[in-house]
Amino acid sequence: MDYSNEVDNQIIAGYKDQSGSDAFGRTIVSSLKAERKAMFGGQILRTLGIAALAAVTIYLFLKQKINAVIAAVLLLVVSTLDITISSYKYFNNDNDQYAERRDSEKLFVSADDYTSQNFAPDAIDQEILKDKSYHYRVFNMAGTSNGSPFSESRTSYFHKSVGGYHPAKLRIYQDIIEKYLSGMPNPGVLNMLNTKYIIVPDPQTGQPGLIPNPDAFGACWLVSNVKVVEDRVASLKVLGVTNLKDTAIVEKDAAKNLAQPQRDSLSSISLTKFDNDKMEYQANCNGPQFAVFSEVYYPVGWNAYVDGKKAEYLNVNYILRGISLPAGKHKVEFVFEPESVKKGRSVMFIASILIVIVLFGGLFMAWKTNKDKTTAV
Protein backbone atom coordinates (compact mmCIF):
# COMPACT_ATOMS: atom_id res chain seq x y z
CA MET A 1 0.00 0.00 0.00
CA ASP A 2 2.95 2.36 -0.50
CA TYR A 3 1.88 2.98 -4.13
CA SER A 4 5.29 1.94 -5.46
CA ASN A 5 6.01 0.13 -8.71
CA GLU A 6 8.81 -2.05 -10.07
CA VAL A 7 9.73 0.62 -12.58
CA ASP A 8 10.37 3.26 -9.87
CA ASN A 9 13.95 2.13 -9.23
CA GLN A 10 14.67 2.20 -12.96
CA ILE A 11 13.37 5.78 -13.16
CA ILE A 12 15.52 6.88 -10.24
CA ALA A 13 18.60 5.22 -11.75
CA GLY A 14 17.87 6.61 -15.20
CA TYR A 15 17.69 10.24 -14.05
CA LYS A 16 20.94 10.44 -12.12
CA ASP A 17 22.95 13.49 -13.05
CA GLN A 18 26.69 13.65 -13.68
CA SER A 19 27.40 14.15 -10.00
CA GLY A 20 25.53 10.95 -9.14
CA SER A 21 22.59 12.69 -7.53
CA ASP A 22 19.23 10.97 -8.02
CA ALA A 23 17.13 13.80 -6.57
CA PHE A 24 15.34 14.49 -9.87
CA GLY A 25 14.43 10.84 -10.32
CA ARG A 26 13.10 10.65 -6.77
CA THR A 27 10.99 13.75 -7.42
CA ILE A 28 9.43 12.03 -10.44
CA VAL A 29 8.72 8.85 -8.47
CA SER A 30 7.24 10.89 -5.61
CA SER A 31 4.87 12.59 -8.06
CA LEU A 32 3.92 9.23 -9.56
CA LYS A 33 3.08 7.85 -6.13
CA ALA A 34 0.90 10.87 -5.40
CA GLU A 35 -0.95 10.32 -8.70
CA ARG A 36 -1.44 6.62 -7.93
CA LYS A 37 -2.76 7.42 -4.48
CA ALA A 38 -5.21 9.98 -5.84
CA MET A 39 -6.44 7.60 -8.54
CA PHE A 40 -6.87 4.75 -6.07
CA GLY A 41 -8.64 6.95 -3.53
CA GLY A 42 -10.98 8.35 -6.15
CA GLN A 43 -11.89 4.88 -7.38
CA ILE A 44 -12.54 3.69 -3.81
CA LEU A 45 -14.90 6.62 -3.14
CA ARG A 46 -16.76 6.08 -6.41
CA THR A 47 -17.10 2.35 -5.73
CA LEU A 48 -18.35 2.94 -2.19
CA GLY A 49 -20.86 5.49 -3.47
CA ILE A 50 -22.23 3.12 -6.10
CA ALA A 51 -22.37 0.27 -3.57
CA ALA A 52 -24.20 2.49 -1.07
CA LEU A 53 -26.85 3.43 -3.65
CA ALA A 54 -27.37 -0.24 -4.51
CA ALA A 55 -27.49 -1.23 -0.83
CA VAL A 56 -30.12 1.44 -0.06
CA THR A 57 -32.25 0.23 -2.95
CA ILE A 58 -32.07 -3.40 -1.76
CA TYR A 59 -32.79 -2.33 1.83
CA LEU A 60 -35.90 -0.38 0.80
CA PHE A 61 -37.12 -3.35 -1.22
CA LEU A 62 -36.58 -5.81 1.65
CA LYS A 63 -38.46 -3.46 4.01
CA GLN A 64 -41.26 -3.31 1.42
CA LYS A 65 -40.88 0.45 1.06
CA ILE A 66 -40.67 0.04 -2.72
CA ASN A 67 -41.94 -2.71 -4.98
CA ALA A 68 -39.88 -4.99 -7.23
CA VAL A 69 -40.37 -2.89 -10.37
CA ILE A 70 -39.10 0.31 -8.74
CA ALA A 71 -36.18 -1.59 -7.18
CA ALA A 72 -35.22 -3.06 -10.56
CA VAL A 73 -35.38 0.37 -12.21
CA LEU A 74 -33.24 1.94 -9.47
CA LEU A 75 -30.63 -0.84 -9.73
CA LEU A 76 -30.57 -0.36 -13.51
CA VAL A 77 -30.00 3.38 -13.02
CA VAL A 78 -27.21 2.73 -10.50
CA SER A 79 -25.41 0.23 -12.76
CA THR A 80 -25.81 2.53 -15.78
CA LEU A 81 -24.38 5.40 -13.74
CA ASP A 82 -21.36 3.26 -12.83
CA ILE A 83 -20.69 2.31 -16.45
CA THR A 84 -21.25 5.85 -17.70
CA ILE A 85 -18.78 7.41 -15.28
CA SER A 86 -16.08 4.95 -16.32
CA SER A 87 -16.85 5.13 -20.03
CA TYR A 88 -16.86 8.93 -20.15
CA LYS A 89 -13.14 8.92 -19.52
CA TYR A 90 -12.70 7.19 -22.86
CA PHE A 91 -15.73 8.41 -24.86
CA ASN A 92 -16.12 12.17 -24.60
CA ASN A 93 -16.85 15.11 -26.87
CA ASP A 94 -13.89 17.24 -25.86
CA ASN A 95 -12.07 16.97 -29.16
CA ASP A 96 -9.24 19.35 -28.26
CA GLN A 97 -8.56 17.53 -25.03
CA TYR A 98 -8.85 14.23 -26.87
CA ALA A 99 -6.33 15.30 -29.49
CA GLU A 100 -3.81 16.30 -26.83
CA ARG A 101 -4.29 13.29 -24.59
CA ARG A 102 -5.03 10.32 -26.81
CA ASP A 103 -1.40 9.34 -27.43
CA SER A 104 -0.34 9.50 -23.80
CA GLU A 105 -3.48 8.04 -22.24
CA LYS A 106 -4.61 5.71 -25.06
CA LEU A 107 -8.06 7.25 -25.22
CA PHE A 108 -10.70 6.09 -27.66
CA VAL A 109 -9.90 6.60 -31.33
CA SER A 110 -12.62 6.34 -33.95
CA ALA A 111 -12.28 3.59 -36.54
CA ASP A 112 -11.96 6.10 -39.41
CA ASP A 113 -9.23 8.10 -37.65
CA TYR A 114 -7.28 5.00 -36.69
CA THR A 115 -7.51 3.55 -40.20
CA SER A 116 -6.43 6.78 -41.89
CA GLN A 117 -3.46 7.16 -39.54
CA ASN A 118 -2.23 3.57 -39.55
CA PHE A 119 -3.73 1.66 -42.47
CA ALA A 120 -3.93 3.97 -45.44
CA PRO A 121 -2.64 2.04 -48.49
CA ASP A 122 0.71 3.30 -49.73
CA ALA A 123 1.97 3.17 -53.32
CA ILE A 124 3.22 -0.42 -52.93
CA ASP A 125 -0.10 -1.62 -51.50
CA GLN A 126 -1.97 0.03 -54.34
CA GLU A 127 0.30 -1.60 -56.91
CA ILE A 128 -0.17 -5.06 -55.39
CA LEU A 129 -3.93 -4.60 -55.09
CA LYS A 130 -4.14 -4.22 -58.85
CA ASP A 131 -3.68 -7.99 -58.95
CA LYS A 132 -7.23 -9.39 -58.95
CA SER A 133 -6.29 -13.07 -58.91
CA TYR A 134 -7.90 -15.35 -56.33
CA HIS A 135 -4.88 -16.17 -54.28
CA TYR A 136 -1.35 -14.91 -53.72
CA ARG A 137 0.82 -13.96 -50.77
CA VAL A 138 3.12 -11.07 -49.88
CA PHE A 139 6.42 -11.29 -47.99
CA ASN A 140 7.27 -7.96 -46.37
CA MET A 141 10.91 -7.65 -45.34
CA ALA A 142 10.68 -3.86 -44.93
CA GLY A 143 7.81 -3.61 -42.45
CA THR A 144 9.89 -3.09 -39.31
CA SER A 145 13.18 -1.48 -38.35
CA ASN A 146 14.80 -4.87 -37.73
CA GLY A 147 13.67 -6.20 -41.11
CA SER A 148 11.75 -9.13 -39.62
CA PRO A 149 8.61 -10.06 -41.59
CA PHE A 150 7.26 -11.64 -38.41
CA SER A 151 7.25 -8.51 -36.24
CA GLU A 152 4.68 -6.52 -38.16
CA SER A 153 0.98 -6.90 -38.88
CA ARG A 154 0.22 -4.10 -41.33
CA THR A 155 0.73 -6.27 -44.43
CA SER A 156 -2.09 -8.59 -43.37
CA TYR A 157 -4.51 -5.65 -43.40
CA PHE A 158 -4.34 -5.51 -47.20
CA HIS A 159 -2.93 -8.85 -48.38
CA LYS A 160 -2.49 -12.51 -47.55
CA SER A 161 0.84 -12.45 -45.80
CA VAL A 162 3.61 -15.02 -45.48
CA GLY A 163 4.80 -13.17 -42.37
CA GLY A 164 2.97 -11.13 -39.78
CA TYR A 165 3.00 -11.19 -36.01
CA HIS A 166 1.04 -13.56 -33.81
CA PRO A 167 2.05 -14.68 -30.30
CA ALA A 168 0.81 -18.24 -30.92
CA LYS A 169 1.93 -19.83 -34.18
CA LEU A 170 1.56 -23.42 -35.32
CA ARG A 171 4.74 -25.29 -34.42
CA ILE A 172 5.19 -26.62 -37.94
CA TYR A 173 5.07 -23.10 -39.39
CA GLN A 174 7.43 -21.77 -36.72
CA ASP A 175 9.90 -24.46 -37.78
CA ILE A 176 9.76 -23.15 -41.36
CA ILE A 177 10.20 -19.58 -40.13
CA GLU A 178 13.29 -20.44 -38.11
CA LYS A 179 14.97 -22.63 -40.75
CA TYR A 180 13.96 -21.13 -44.10
CA LEU A 181 12.39 -17.68 -43.71
CA SER A 182 14.62 -15.94 -41.18
CA GLY A 183 17.53 -13.95 -42.54
CA MET A 184 17.86 -14.70 -46.25
CA PRO A 185 14.66 -16.59 -47.17
CA ASN A 186 14.81 -19.79 -49.20
CA PRO A 187 13.42 -19.11 -52.73
CA GLY A 188 11.87 -22.58 -53.11
CA VAL A 189 9.99 -22.27 -49.81
CA LEU A 190 8.74 -18.79 -50.78
CA ASN A 191 7.56 -20.17 -54.12
CA MET A 192 5.65 -23.08 -52.56
CA LEU A 193 3.96 -20.55 -50.23
CA ASN A 194 2.78 -18.75 -53.38
CA THR A 195 4.76 -15.61 -52.56
CA LYS A 196 3.96 -13.51 -55.58
CA TYR A 197 5.26 -10.21 -54.19
CA ILE A 198 8.25 -9.43 -51.98
CA ILE A 199 8.75 -6.05 -50.30
CA VAL A 200 12.39 -5.24 -49.53
CA PRO A 201 14.15 -2.15 -48.13
CA ASP A 202 16.48 -0.18 -50.37
CA PRO A 203 20.02 -0.72 -48.98
CA GLN A 204 20.89 2.96 -49.45
CA THR A 205 17.72 4.86 -48.58
CA GLY A 206 15.94 2.26 -46.45
CA GLN A 207 12.72 2.93 -48.36
CA PRO A 208 10.60 -0.12 -49.24
CA GLY A 209 10.56 -1.41 -52.80
CA LEU A 210 8.42 -4.03 -54.54
CA ILE A 211 9.81 -7.12 -56.27
CA PRO A 212 7.27 -9.26 -58.18
CA ASN A 213 8.05 -12.98 -58.06
CA PRO A 214 7.00 -14.70 -61.31
CA ASP A 215 8.27 -18.07 -60.00
CA ALA A 216 5.56 -18.46 -57.33
CA PHE A 217 3.89 -21.85 -57.75
CA GLY A 218 0.33 -20.60 -57.39
CA ALA A 219 -2.46 -21.82 -55.13
CA CYS A 220 -2.03 -25.46 -56.25
CA TRP A 221 0.01 -27.55 -58.67
CA LEU A 222 0.56 -31.12 -59.86
CA VAL A 223 3.88 -32.86 -59.27
CA SER A 224 5.50 -35.65 -61.26
CA ASN A 225 7.22 -37.30 -58.32
CA VAL A 226 6.54 -38.03 -54.65
CA LYS A 227 9.68 -38.31 -52.53
CA VAL A 228 9.22 -40.49 -49.44
CA VAL A 229 11.43 -39.60 -46.46
CA GLU A 230 11.95 -41.28 -43.10
CA ASP A 231 10.39 -38.79 -40.66
CA ARG A 232 9.64 -35.16 -39.82
CA VAL A 233 13.28 -34.25 -39.34
CA ALA A 234 14.21 -35.59 -42.77
CA SER A 235 11.27 -33.80 -44.35
CA LEU A 236 12.39 -30.45 -42.93
CA LYS A 237 16.01 -30.99 -43.97
CA VAL A 238 15.40 -31.88 -47.63
CA LEU A 239 12.75 -29.17 -48.10
CA GLY A 240 15.33 -26.51 -48.89
CA VAL A 241 17.23 -28.58 -51.49
CA THR A 242 14.31 -30.14 -53.39
CA ASN A 243 12.66 -28.96 -56.59
CA LEU A 244 9.29 -28.45 -54.95
CA LYS A 245 7.55 -27.55 -58.20
CA ASP A 246 8.25 -31.04 -59.51
CA THR A 247 8.49 -33.10 -56.31
CA ALA A 248 6.35 -33.46 -53.20
CA ILE A 249 7.92 -34.63 -49.93
CA VAL A 250 5.89 -37.15 -47.92
CA GLU A 251 6.89 -38.92 -44.72
CA LYS A 252 7.05 -42.72 -44.72
CA ASP A 253 4.21 -43.25 -42.22
CA ALA A 254 1.80 -41.29 -44.43
CA ALA A 255 2.88 -42.87 -47.73
CA LYS A 256 1.94 -46.50 -47.11
CA ASN A 257 -0.70 -46.72 -49.87
CA LEU A 258 0.57 -43.87 -52.01
CA ALA A 259 1.19 -44.54 -55.71
CA GLN A 260 3.52 -42.41 -57.81
CA PRO A 261 1.69 -39.98 -60.13
CA GLN A 262 1.80 -40.09 -63.92
CA ARG A 263 2.40 -36.46 -64.61
CA ASP A 264 1.84 -35.11 -68.09
CA SER A 265 1.75 -31.59 -69.45
CA LEU A 266 -1.95 -31.73 -70.34
CA SER A 267 -3.18 -32.40 -66.79
CA SER A 268 -4.00 -29.34 -64.69
CA ILE A 269 -5.51 -28.06 -61.47
CA SER A 270 -6.62 -24.54 -60.52
CA LEU A 271 -8.29 -22.67 -57.68
CA THR A 272 -11.86 -21.61 -58.56
CA LYS A 273 -13.18 -20.28 -55.23
CA PHE A 274 -11.52 -19.01 -52.07
CA ASP A 275 -13.29 -18.27 -48.78
CA ASN A 276 -12.04 -18.36 -45.22
CA ASP A 277 -13.77 -21.66 -44.51
CA LYS A 278 -13.99 -23.23 -47.95
CA MET A 279 -11.77 -23.55 -51.01
CA GLU A 280 -12.71 -25.14 -54.31
CA TYR A 281 -10.42 -26.44 -57.04
CA GLN A 282 -11.02 -27.86 -60.51
CA ALA A 283 -8.73 -30.66 -61.69
CA ASN A 284 -8.41 -32.25 -65.12
CA CYS A 285 -6.26 -35.40 -64.94
CA ASN A 286 -5.31 -37.59 -67.90
CA GLY A 287 -3.97 -40.17 -65.47
CA PRO A 288 -3.35 -40.63 -61.73
CA GLN A 289 -1.98 -37.37 -60.36
CA PHE A 290 -0.78 -35.92 -57.07
CA ALA A 291 -1.78 -32.35 -56.22
CA VAL A 292 -0.12 -30.03 -53.73
CA PHE A 293 -2.07 -27.14 -52.20
CA SER A 294 -0.42 -24.01 -50.87
CA GLU A 295 -2.33 -24.15 -47.59
CA VAL A 296 -1.04 -25.13 -44.15
CA TYR A 297 -1.79 -28.71 -43.13
CA TYR A 298 -4.26 -28.73 -40.23
CA PRO A 299 -6.27 -31.96 -39.94
CA VAL A 300 -8.16 -30.89 -36.81
CA GLY A 301 -11.02 -29.23 -38.67
CA TRP A 302 -10.06 -29.09 -42.35
CA ASN A 303 -11.69 -31.87 -44.38
CA ALA A 304 -11.11 -32.70 -48.06
CA TYR A 305 -13.77 -33.74 -50.56
CA VAL A 306 -13.30 -35.05 -54.09
CA ASP A 307 -16.45 -34.89 -56.20
CA GLY A 308 -18.50 -34.46 -53.03
CA LYS A 309 -17.04 -37.50 -51.25
CA LYS A 310 -14.80 -37.14 -48.23
CA ALA A 311 -11.19 -37.98 -49.12
CA GLU A 312 -7.95 -38.47 -47.25
CA TYR A 313 -5.28 -35.84 -47.71
CA LEU A 314 -1.62 -35.89 -46.65
CA ASN A 315 0.89 -33.63 -44.97
CA VAL A 316 3.42 -32.79 -47.69
CA ASN A 317 6.46 -30.51 -47.83
CA TYR A 318 6.40 -30.42 -44.01
CA ILE A 319 3.59 -27.84 -43.79
CA LEU A 320 1.35 -28.13 -46.87
CA ARG A 321 -1.51 -30.39 -48.01
CA GLY A 322 -1.44 -32.96 -50.77
CA ILE A 323 -3.95 -35.37 -52.25
CA SER A 324 -3.93 -38.18 -54.83
CA LEU A 325 -6.35 -37.77 -57.73
CA PRO A 326 -7.53 -40.45 -60.21
CA ALA A 327 -7.86 -39.83 -63.92
CA GLY A 328 -10.72 -37.61 -65.04
CA LYS A 329 -12.25 -34.24 -64.18
CA HIS A 330 -12.70 -33.61 -60.46
CA LYS A 331 -13.96 -30.99 -58.08
CA VAL A 332 -11.73 -30.80 -55.01
CA GLU A 333 -12.90 -28.99 -51.89
CA PHE A 334 -11.31 -28.15 -48.55
CA VAL A 335 -13.87 -27.24 -45.91
CA PHE A 336 -13.19 -26.07 -42.35
CA GLU A 337 -15.72 -27.91 -40.18
CA PRO A 338 -14.17 -28.78 -36.78
CA GLU A 339 -16.02 -31.24 -34.54
CA SER A 340 -15.85 -28.77 -31.65
CA VAL A 341 -18.02 -26.32 -33.61
CA LYS A 342 -20.54 -29.04 -34.51
CA LYS A 343 -20.78 -30.18 -30.89
CA GLY A 344 -21.04 -26.58 -29.71
CA ARG A 345 -23.93 -25.91 -32.08
CA SER A 346 -25.71 -29.06 -30.89
CA VAL A 347 -25.29 -28.07 -27.24
CA MET A 348 -26.49 -24.55 -28.02
CA PHE A 349 -29.54 -25.88 -29.88
CA ILE A 350 -30.48 -28.27 -27.04
CA ALA A 351 -29.93 -25.55 -24.42
CA SER A 352 -32.14 -23.14 -26.37
CA ILE A 353 -34.95 -25.72 -26.47
CA LEU A 354 -34.62 -26.33 -22.72
CA ILE A 355 -34.76 -22.59 -22.03
CA VAL A 356 -37.93 -22.26 -24.09
CA ILE A 357 -39.47 -25.27 -22.28
CA VAL A 358 -38.58 -23.83 -18.86
CA LEU A 359 -39.92 -20.40 -19.85
CA PHE A 360 -43.27 -21.67 -21.09
CA GLY A 361 -43.41 -24.19 -18.25
CA GLY A 362 -42.96 -21.37 -15.74
CA LEU A 363 -45.63 -19.26 -17.41
CA PHE A 364 -47.99 -22.21 -17.40
CA MET A 365 -47.37 -22.93 -13.71
CA ALA A 366 -47.90 -19.25 -12.84
CA TRP A 367 -51.15 -19.24 -14.82
CA LYS A 368 -52.30 -22.50 -13.19
CA THR A 369 -51.47 -21.26 -9.65
CA ASN A 370 -53.31 -18.00 -10.25
CA LYS A 371 -56.30 -19.91 -11.64
CA ASP A 372 -56.39 -22.22 -8.61
CA LYS A 373 -56.33 -19.24 -6.25
CA THR A 374 -59.18 -17.59 -8.16
CA THR A 375 -61.23 -20.81 -8.04
CA ALA A 376 -60.62 -21.18 -4.30
CA VAL A 377 -61.77 -17.62 -3.65
C-alpha positions in Angstrom: 0.0 0.0 0.0 2.9 2.4 -0.5 1.9 3.0 -4.1 5.3 1.9 -5.5 6.0 0.1 -8.7 8.8 -2.1 -10.1 9.7 0.6 -12.6 10.4 3.3 -9.9 13.9 2.1 -9.2 14.7 2.2 -13.0 13.4 5.8 -13.2 15.5 6.9 -10.2 18.6 5.2 -11.7 17.9 6.6 -15.2 17.7 10.2 -14.0 20.9 10.4 -12.1 22.9 13.5 -13.0 26.7 13.6 -13.7 27.4 14.1 -10.0 25.5 10.9 -9.1 22.6 12.7 -7.5 19.2 11.0 -8.0 17.1 13.8 -6.6 15.3 14.5 -9.9 14.4 10.8 -10.3 13.1 10.7 -6.8 11.0 13.8 -7.4 9.4 12.0 -10.4 8.7 8.9 -8.5 7.2 10.9 -5.6 4.9 12.6 -8.1 3.9 9.2 -9.6 3.1 7.9 -6.1 0.9 10.9 -5.4 -1.0 10.3 -8.7 -1.4 6.6 -7.9 -2.8 7.4 -4.5 -5.2 10.0 -5.8 -6.4 7.6 -8.5 -6.9 4.8 -6.1 -8.6 7.0 -3.5 -11.0 8.4 -6.2 -11.9 4.9 -7.4 -12.5 3.7 -3.8 -14.9 6.6 -3.1 -16.8 6.1 -6.4 -17.1 2.3 -5.7 -18.3 2.9 -2.2 -20.9 5.5 -3.5 -22.2 3.1 -6.1 -22.4 0.3 -3.6 -24.2 2.5 -1.1 -26.9 3.4 -3.6 -27.4 -0.2 -4.5 -27.5 -1.2 -0.8 -30.1 1.4 -0.1 -32.3 0.2 -2.9 -32.1 -3.4 -1.8 -32.8 -2.3 1.8 -35.9 -0.4 0.8 -37.1 -3.4 -1.2 -36.6 -5.8 1.7 -38.5 -3.5 4.0 -41.3 -3.3 1.4 -40.9 0.4 1.1 -40.7 0.0 -2.7 -41.9 -2.7 -5.0 -39.9 -5.0 -7.2 -40.4 -2.9 -10.4 -39.1 0.3 -8.7 -36.2 -1.6 -7.2 -35.2 -3.1 -10.6 -35.4 0.4 -12.2 -33.2 1.9 -9.5 -30.6 -0.8 -9.7 -30.6 -0.4 -13.5 -30.0 3.4 -13.0 -27.2 2.7 -10.5 -25.4 0.2 -12.8 -25.8 2.5 -15.8 -24.4 5.4 -13.7 -21.4 3.3 -12.8 -20.7 2.3 -16.4 -21.3 5.9 -17.7 -18.8 7.4 -15.3 -16.1 5.0 -16.3 -16.9 5.1 -20.0 -16.9 8.9 -20.2 -13.1 8.9 -19.5 -12.7 7.2 -22.9 -15.7 8.4 -24.9 -16.1 12.2 -24.6 -16.9 15.1 -26.9 -13.9 17.2 -25.9 -12.1 17.0 -29.2 -9.2 19.3 -28.3 -8.6 17.5 -25.0 -8.8 14.2 -26.9 -6.3 15.3 -29.5 -3.8 16.3 -26.8 -4.3 13.3 -24.6 -5.0 10.3 -26.8 -1.4 9.3 -27.4 -0.3 9.5 -23.8 -3.5 8.0 -22.2 -4.6 5.7 -25.1 -8.1 7.3 -25.2 -10.7 6.1 -27.7 -9.9 6.6 -31.3 -12.6 6.3 -33.9 -12.3 3.6 -36.5 -12.0 6.1 -39.4 -9.2 8.1 -37.7 -7.3 5.0 -36.7 -7.5 3.6 -40.2 -6.4 6.8 -41.9 -3.5 7.2 -39.5 -2.2 3.6 -39.6 -3.7 1.7 -42.5 -3.9 4.0 -45.4 -2.6 2.0 -48.5 0.7 3.3 -49.7 2.0 3.2 -53.3 3.2 -0.4 -52.9 -0.1 -1.6 -51.5 -2.0 0.0 -54.3 0.3 -1.6 -56.9 -0.2 -5.1 -55.4 -3.9 -4.6 -55.1 -4.1 -4.2 -58.8 -3.7 -8.0 -59.0 -7.2 -9.4 -59.0 -6.3 -13.1 -58.9 -7.9 -15.4 -56.3 -4.9 -16.2 -54.3 -1.3 -14.9 -53.7 0.8 -14.0 -50.8 3.1 -11.1 -49.9 6.4 -11.3 -48.0 7.3 -8.0 -46.4 10.9 -7.6 -45.3 10.7 -3.9 -44.9 7.8 -3.6 -42.5 9.9 -3.1 -39.3 13.2 -1.5 -38.4 14.8 -4.9 -37.7 13.7 -6.2 -41.1 11.7 -9.1 -39.6 8.6 -10.1 -41.6 7.3 -11.6 -38.4 7.3 -8.5 -36.2 4.7 -6.5 -38.2 1.0 -6.9 -38.9 0.2 -4.1 -41.3 0.7 -6.3 -44.4 -2.1 -8.6 -43.4 -4.5 -5.7 -43.4 -4.3 -5.5 -47.2 -2.9 -8.8 -48.4 -2.5 -12.5 -47.6 0.8 -12.4 -45.8 3.6 -15.0 -45.5 4.8 -13.2 -42.4 3.0 -11.1 -39.8 3.0 -11.2 -36.0 1.0 -13.6 -33.8 2.0 -14.7 -30.3 0.8 -18.2 -30.9 1.9 -19.8 -34.2 1.6 -23.4 -35.3 4.7 -25.3 -34.4 5.2 -26.6 -37.9 5.1 -23.1 -39.4 7.4 -21.8 -36.7 9.9 -24.5 -37.8 9.8 -23.2 -41.4 10.2 -19.6 -40.1 13.3 -20.4 -38.1 15.0 -22.6 -40.7 14.0 -21.1 -44.1 12.4 -17.7 -43.7 14.6 -15.9 -41.2 17.5 -13.9 -42.5 17.9 -14.7 -46.2 14.7 -16.6 -47.2 14.8 -19.8 -49.2 13.4 -19.1 -52.7 11.9 -22.6 -53.1 10.0 -22.3 -49.8 8.7 -18.8 -50.8 7.6 -20.2 -54.1 5.6 -23.1 -52.6 4.0 -20.6 -50.2 2.8 -18.7 -53.4 4.8 -15.6 -52.6 4.0 -13.5 -55.6 5.3 -10.2 -54.2 8.3 -9.4 -52.0 8.8 -6.1 -50.3 12.4 -5.2 -49.5 14.2 -2.2 -48.1 16.5 -0.2 -50.4 20.0 -0.7 -49.0 20.9 3.0 -49.4 17.7 4.9 -48.6 15.9 2.3 -46.5 12.7 2.9 -48.4 10.6 -0.1 -49.2 10.6 -1.4 -52.8 8.4 -4.0 -54.5 9.8 -7.1 -56.3 7.3 -9.3 -58.2 8.0 -13.0 -58.1 7.0 -14.7 -61.3 8.3 -18.1 -60.0 5.6 -18.5 -57.3 3.9 -21.8 -57.8 0.3 -20.6 -57.4 -2.5 -21.8 -55.1 -2.0 -25.5 -56.3 0.0 -27.6 -58.7 0.6 -31.1 -59.9 3.9 -32.9 -59.3 5.5 -35.7 -61.3 7.2 -37.3 -58.3 6.5 -38.0 -54.7 9.7 -38.3 -52.5 9.2 -40.5 -49.4 11.4 -39.6 -46.5 11.9 -41.3 -43.1 10.4 -38.8 -40.7 9.6 -35.2 -39.8 13.3 -34.2 -39.3 14.2 -35.6 -42.8 11.3 -33.8 -44.3 12.4 -30.5 -42.9 16.0 -31.0 -44.0 15.4 -31.9 -47.6 12.7 -29.2 -48.1 15.3 -26.5 -48.9 17.2 -28.6 -51.5 14.3 -30.1 -53.4 12.7 -29.0 -56.6 9.3 -28.5 -54.9 7.6 -27.6 -58.2 8.2 -31.0 -59.5 8.5 -33.1 -56.3 6.3 -33.5 -53.2 7.9 -34.6 -49.9 5.9 -37.1 -47.9 6.9 -38.9 -44.7 7.0 -42.7 -44.7 4.2 -43.2 -42.2 1.8 -41.3 -44.4 2.9 -42.9 -47.7 1.9 -46.5 -47.1 -0.7 -46.7 -49.9 0.6 -43.9 -52.0 1.2 -44.5 -55.7 3.5 -42.4 -57.8 1.7 -40.0 -60.1 1.8 -40.1 -63.9 2.4 -36.5 -64.6 1.8 -35.1 -68.1 1.8 -31.6 -69.4 -2.0 -31.7 -70.3 -3.2 -32.4 -66.8 -4.0 -29.3 -64.7 -5.5 -28.1 -61.5 -6.6 -24.5 -60.5 -8.3 -22.7 -57.7 -11.9 -21.6 -58.6 -13.2 -20.3 -55.2 -11.5 -19.0 -52.1 -13.3 -18.3 -48.8 -12.0 -18.4 -45.2 -13.8 -21.7 -44.5 -14.0 -23.2 -48.0 -11.8 -23.6 -51.0 -12.7 -25.1 -54.3 -10.4 -26.4 -57.0 -11.0 -27.9 -60.5 -8.7 -30.7 -61.7 -8.4 -32.3 -65.1 -6.3 -35.4 -64.9 -5.3 -37.6 -67.9 -4.0 -40.2 -65.5 -3.3 -40.6 -61.7 -2.0 -37.4 -60.4 -0.8 -35.9 -57.1 -1.8 -32.4 -56.2 -0.1 -30.0 -53.7 -2.1 -27.1 -52.2 -0.4 -24.0 -50.9 -2.3 -24.2 -47.6 -1.0 -25.1 -44.1 -1.8 -28.7 -43.1 -4.3 -28.7 -40.2 -6.3 -32.0 -39.9 -8.2 -30.9 -36.8 -11.0 -29.2 -38.7 -10.1 -29.1 -42.4 -11.7 -31.9 -44.4 -11.1 -32.7 -48.1 -13.8 -33.7 -50.6 -13.3 -35.1 -54.1 -16.5 -34.9 -56.2 -18.5 -34.5 -53.0 -17.0 -37.5 -51.3 -14.8 -37.1 -48.2 -11.2 -38.0 -49.1 -8.0 -38.5 -47.3 -5.3 -35.8 -47.7 -1.6 -35.9 -46.6 0.9 -33.6 -45.0 3.4 -32.8 -47.7 6.5 -30.5 -47.8 6.4 -30.4 -44.0 3.6 -27.8 -43.8 1.4 -28.1 -46.9 -1.5 -30.4 -48.0 -1.4 -33.0 -50.8 -3.9 -35.4 -52.3 -3.9 -38.2 -54.8 -6.4 -37.8 -57.7 -7.5 -40.4 -60.2 -7.9 -39.8 -63.9 -10.7 -37.6 -65.0 -12.2 -34.2 -64.2 -12.7 -33.6 -60.5 -14.0 -31.0 -58.1 -11.7 -30.8 -55.0 -12.9 -29.0 -51.9 -11.3 -28.1 -48.6 -13.9 -27.2 -45.9 -13.2 -26.1 -42.4 -15.7 -27.9 -40.2 -14.2 -28.8 -36.8 -16.0 -31.2 -34.5 -15.9 -28.8 -31.6 -18.0 -26.3 -33.6 -20.5 -29.0 -34.5 -20.8 -30.2 -30.9 -21.0 -26.6 -29.7 -23.9 -25.9 -32.1 -25.7 -29.1 -30.9 -25.3 -28.1 -27.2 -26.5 -24.5 -28.0 -29.5 -25.9 -29.9 -30.5 -28.3 -27.0 -29.9 -25.5 -24.4 -32.1 -23.1 -26.4 -34.9 -25.7 -26.5 -34.6 -26.3 -22.7 -34.8 -22.6 -22.0 -37.9 -22.3 -24.1 -39.5 -25.3 -22.3 -38.6 -23.8 -18.9 -39.9 -20.4 -19.9 -43.3 -21.7 -21.1 -43.4 -24.2 -18.2 -43.0 -21.4 -15.7 -45.6 -19.3 -17.4 -48.0 -22.2 -17.4 -47.4 -22.9 -13.7 -47.9 -19.3 -12.8 -51.1 -19.2 -14.8 -52.3 -22.5 -13.2 -51.5 -21.3 -9.7 -53.3 -18.0 -10.2 -56.3 -19.9 -11.6 -56.4 -22.2 -8.6 -56.3 -19.2 -6.3 -59.2 -17.6 -8.2 -61.2 -20.8 -8.0 -60.6 -21.2 -4.3 -61.8 -17.6 -3.6 
